[in-house]
Amino acid sequence: MVSAGEALFRPVRAGNAFEETVERLLQSIRLGVVGAGERLPSERELAERLGVSRVTLREAIRALADAGYVESRRGRYGGTFVNQSLPEPAEGTAGDVDAAAFEDALCLRHVLETGAAEAAAARTLSPADRRHLTGTLGEAATAGLADYRRKDSRLHLAIAEVTASGSLTTAMADARMRVNQLLDRIPLLEPNLEHSNAQHAAIVDAILAGDPVAARQAMAEHIEGTASLLRAFLA
């Protein structure tokens, strides 16, 4: 299994080291890879994995702290921790959405996520893979409204992780960030969340059963439902 952390905390490009470091750290937080109250990897580890200097890393962490995403703690059990409550995403209106970019994001998501579900179901999953899927499924199913988006994202990334393709996991994380920017503009509707949780269970059940066709179909139905809501509110 290739973890989302490995996929996200990959070397950044030298020309935009600070900006890309902020982007990677923020992705890991917004997608729930590092959850509320959890500690980011150590400064040394992050700098090595991202291929940046500690000065650049500290500047990026300071920027996220100033924005309300993380806090630094001193002492034996110190480090950089994700805040329990994250800043609200910027509000937007339907008029702010570029139609071509909107459809592009939905198309990319459909191709990547249906393919990931199919590929995951086609693999012989390890016990750790199976626990990872059922664990993230359970967290999404019991998440409150405030934390639902992150737990939902974490489950979808878990499906990519168990394909063992780092490139797919990276692409999924990037695509999911684009979709979340759209989802943050529409309300969380409890009946939809109940339906989504039932669909999540069907997707994971098909993957665990080793049924690629059913996994792809269940994911397609799930994604099409989300796309319908987005088009209703934003298109």
Disulfide bonds with the S-S distance in Angstrom:
none
